[in-house]
Amino acid sequence: MRAAGFSLVGLLVVVGILALLQGTYTAPMLTSSKQARQEAMQLAGVNDKGIRTTESIQFSGVMSGSQLRGIKVDSVMMDGPMHQYFGLLPGDVVTQVKELPDLGFLSGNDPDTAAALVLEAYQRHQNLKIQRPGVGELELPRDAAKVSALQGSSSGASTTGAVGAAAGSDPSAQTSSSSSSSSNAPTGAASPATPARRPTVWDRLNESD
């Protein structure tokens, strides 16, 4: 019986050790495997939805004479890799791939070559320098979160302003209604008289004293 008891305890100890090892090493291995898969997909120019960079965005060249100043985003898929990773929006003008010469020089002033360099920046995890209308120069994806926060605060401010404007229109109505109600009150009407105070028992006792 003692030998059987020791065997059962030893088995439980071994099972516990195996469970601990599995929890310690299996989860990090799964995480590393997922990250490796994401890296491989980005290197291939595809996002987690299977959309390729080449089909997710359309560019056109921005020329100044024969010089290419940048490439303009004409359209972009919101669930595509170029918007998901960089946060590019229609109207953005990409002027440079970070740490490289400007696109005009690098592409030989060819818009198609410049577009290919920008698409390749997704695969290489490079940042893009862009000009956004109404915002100015940004570096994406580095500044994407900051821009989203600014846009959120501005939309909140405009909503508050709208509410304030609506509330501001009410006081005039309230003023007119209050003035009309006061005008409807009869003029010269006396205010109701205050009723006389009735004597109490304490008053009568004081009088008798």
PyMOL commands that set and color helices and strands:
alter all, ss='L'
color gray80, all
select helices_A, chain A and resi 2-43+53-56+81-86+103-107+111-123+144-184+201-208
alter helices_A, ss='H'
color red, helices_A
select strands_A, chain A and resi 57-64+67-76+93-97+128-132+136-140
alter strands_A, ss='S'
color yellow, strands_A
deselect
rebuild
show_as cartoon
